[in-house]
Amino acid sequence: MQEQFMKVRRLIGVSAFALALVFVAWLPLGALEIIPFVLTLPGEPSLRVHAAATVGCLMVAAWGFWNIQ
């Protein structure tokens, strides 16, 4: 059971890291207005929302890789 849980955590970590890489690549392209930002929150700049999504994904990825031996 513990081994299966660790595999699921690792899968979540890899997925969150891949999503964070997408957001990191999207940040400069959106800031230069090459491609539009996708995420929006009322009253917040789009750059801040994408940066927060990147940090959130990296935090989830850190949890996914924590204590894997």
Order of alpha helices (4+ residues) and beta strands (2+ residues): alpha-alpha
